[in-house]
Amino acid sequence: MSVDPYVSWTDDELAVLEHGLRSDLYDGSVALVTGGSGGIGRAICMLLGRLGARIITCGRDETKLRDLEKSLGEHGIDVCSIPMTIRNPEEVTKLIATAWDQFDGLDLVVNNAGGQFAAPAMQISPKGWAAVVETNLYGPWFVMQEAARAWIDKSQPGSIVNIGTITGRASVGIPHTAAARAGAAGLAASLSVEWAPHDIRVNTIAVGVVRSPGLVNYPPEARPSFDHNPQRRLGDVQDVAQAVAFLGSPTTASYVTGEVFHVAGGEQVWGEYWALGKPDYFRVEDS
């Protein structure tokens, strides 16, 4: 692996990074990005802002949010950050209300906030299990339901893009994440059908391993899995941000809903991910 997997673009670099989208694609739009202060979240906020969107973001770390708000503002992006947790439905209700009160509208919701920790299944406590499932499944559900309620009540169209992971295979070392993310993908598919008559689109991006500071949460034993995909390289936060911008806009993806869009270098069709390293029992040596 020739690049440092734990280092991503700075905000100054993201602000001028090349992209393949029309520069005014989101002019006049309002986008909510949960978990905006993390590596992928920052890239999404920056790109949508560069494309003309006004940004609302949220997270649990007020200091990081203030830093993001300041940085985006310095790059000419209109942003409002709100310290809160998506695991609390009452706080989510206030979050969605703020979008309408502050910006008089909401066009795109990006469910990016998430969290997990790698551990052997027998060592995951009930509290640890609940924290991961609530963050990766309950939280996005609360956000989607509240946003859709507002769109339906106001007879307005809407778009939701959920950031997920590759499902349909074993995720040894992160079973709580695997369960929550698979549930979220199934939830999104169901909602895409139920809400289609209201002109609300719901799509999921299944993200492989991308260069990001968040990878430090995994032990060194996980590193051999980082580039285990057909392209044999790590992804980039800008890859994810561009996929969000494409799927989120009715200009580029008006006929796309219920989709699981992989940004994973083909990892979903060929690849393994061992969050705690591959045990000797599963190693296959050439004879």
N, C-alpha and C positions, 0 to 999 in steps of 0.2 A: 504494500500500500504506500504510494508515493506522496500522498497528501496527509496533512494532519486532520483526522476526522472530527476533532473537537473544536476546530476553528472555522468560522463562517465569515461572510462579508460584514464589514462595518456598515453603519448607516450611511456614511458618506459614499461608500462604494455602491451600496444598494440604490442610492439616489441617482446614479448615473449608469447603472448596469444596463446593458443592452437587453431589449425585449422585443417580441414580435407582434405586439398589439397596437391598435390605433391609439394615439396619445389622448384622444378625447372620449374614449370608449365609455367612461363612467362620469362624464360631465353631468352635474346636476343630481347625481345619485348619492345615497347615504348607505354606507356599509358598516355593519357591526361585525367586529372580529374578536371573538373571545380568546383570552390568553395571548394578547397581542405583544407582550413584552419578551416572549421567548424567541428562539432563533427563527423558526418557521413563521410564527406570528408576526414578527417584525418585518419579514420580507413581504408577507401578504399585505400588511398595512401600508408599507412603503409603495408597493407597486400599485395597489388600488388608488392610493392617494395621488401618485404620479399620473394616473389615468383620469383624474378629475373627481374622484369620490371624496366626500367628507366622511371621516372615520370616527366611529365610536368603538372603544375597546375597553376591556375589563380584565381584572386579575386580582389575585390575593395580595400581591406585594406592591404597596403604594409607592415605595421609592422607585422601583423599576418602572412603574407606570408613568410617574412624573418625568423620569428620564426619557422615556419613549415620547411622551407628549412634547417635551422640549425639543427633542431631536427632529421629530416630524414637523413641528412648527417652524424650525429653522430652515427646513426644506420646502416651505410654502404649503404645507398640508394642513387643512383644517381638521383638528382632532379633539375629541373629548374622551378622557379616560376616567373610569369609575372603579374604585377599589371594591371588590365584592367577590362572592363565590357562587358559581353556577349550581352548586349543590343545594343551595337554599332557594326554593321556588318563590318565596316572597321577595327576595332580592332580585331574582330574575324578572319578576313583574315590574319592579321599579326600573330595572335596566331598560326594558323595552319601552316603558312609558317615557323615559328620558330621551330616547331616540326621537320620538314624536314631539316632545316638548322642546327639545334643544334644536332639532333640525327640521321639524315639521314633516317627518317622513322616515321611511325605512324601506330600502329596496333589496338589499342583500344581507343575509346572515351567514357568517362563516363560523361554524362550530370547530374551532381550533384547539380550545383549552383541553388539556388531558394530562394524565400523569400515571406513572407506574413505577414499580421497583421490581428488580429481578430477585427471585428467591426460590429455593426448592419448595415444591407444593406442600410438603409436610411442615414447613416452617412459616407458612402464611397464617397469621392470626385472623380471627373474625373481624377485628377492627381494620387490619390491613386490607383484607378482602373487600370490606364494605367501602373503604376509602377509594379504592381503584374503580370499583363498579359504579359508585355514585358519581365519580368524576367523569368517567368515560361513557356512561350510559344514561344515568338519571339526569345529569346536568344538561347534555345536549337535548334530551327529551323536553325538559322544562323550557329551554330556550326556543326550541322549534314550536312547541305548543303555544307559547305566549305570543311569539311573532305571528304565527298563523292566525291566532285569535284576533289580533289587531288588523291584519290584512283583510280577513273575512268580514269583520265588523265594519271596516271602512270601504269595502268593495274595491280593494287595491290588489294588484298582482304582487308576487314576491318570489324570491329565489333563495334557496338554502343550499349551502355546500358544506358537507361534513368532512373533516379530516379524520381518516381512519387508518387502519393497517390491513395488511394482507390476511385474509381469512381462508378457511377451508383446509388448513393444514395444521400440524402441531406447532405450538409456540412454547417449547419446553423452557421453563424458568419464569415464564410470565403467564400462567394459566388464567389469572384473574383478568389480565388485559385481553387475552384471547376471547374469553367469555363475553366481556363487556363490548369489545369492538365488533364481534360477530352479531351480538344483539343489536347494536346501534345500526349496523348495515341492514339487518332485517327490518328494523323499525323504519329506517329511511325509505326502504322499498315499499313498505305498506303505506306510509304517509304520502308517497309520491302518487299513488293511485287515489287515495281518499281525497286528497286536496287538489288533484288535477282540475276538477270542475271550477275551482276558485282561481285558476291561473297561477297556482303556486307550484314551482318546480323544486324537487328535492334530489340532490345527487351526492355521491360520496367519492372522495379521492382516497384510494388505498396507497399509502406512502411506504416506500421501502426505506432503506437506510440512507439518510442524507447528512452531509457535514453540518454539525450543529453542536453548540456547547452542551445541549441536553444529553448527548451520548456519554458524558462523564458519569451519568447515573448507572451505567452498566459496567460490570467488572472487566478487567483486561482480558479475561478468558473469552469474552464475547467478540473481541476484535477480528478473529479469523472469519466470522460470519458477516462482517460489515460489507464486504464487497463480493459476497457469494451470490452473484447473479450473472446472467449471460454476458453482460457488458463488462463485468469484472471491475467495477469502479463504484465509488460512492455517488449518490445523487447530490443535488444542490437545492438550497432553500428557494432559489429563483425558479427552479423547475416546478416546484409545488405552487408557488405564487402565480405563475403564468397559467397553470391548470385551473386554479381558483378563478382567475380573472376570465378565462374562457368560459367555464361552465356557469359562472355566476351571472353573466350578461345575457339578456334576451336578444341582443344584437347578434351574438356569436353562437348561442346555444338554445334558441327558443324552442327547438324540437327535441331537446334532450332532457329527460327526467327519469328517475328510477335507476340511474346508471351508477356502476362502480367503476371508476376510472383509475387505472393503475399508473402510478408514477414511481416505478420501482426497478427500472433497468431490466425488466423481464423476470424479476425474482419470483413472481407468482407462478411462472411456468417451469422454472428451473432454479432451484436455490434452497438453501437451508438457513435457518437462523436459530442459533443456540445461545440464548441470553446468558447462560452460565458456563459456556464452553461445551464442547462435545465430549461426553463420557467415553472412556476407552471401549466400552461394550459396543458402541455404535461406529467406531472407527473401522474403515475398510482400507486395508493396505494392498497395494499392488503385489501380485505374486511374481 
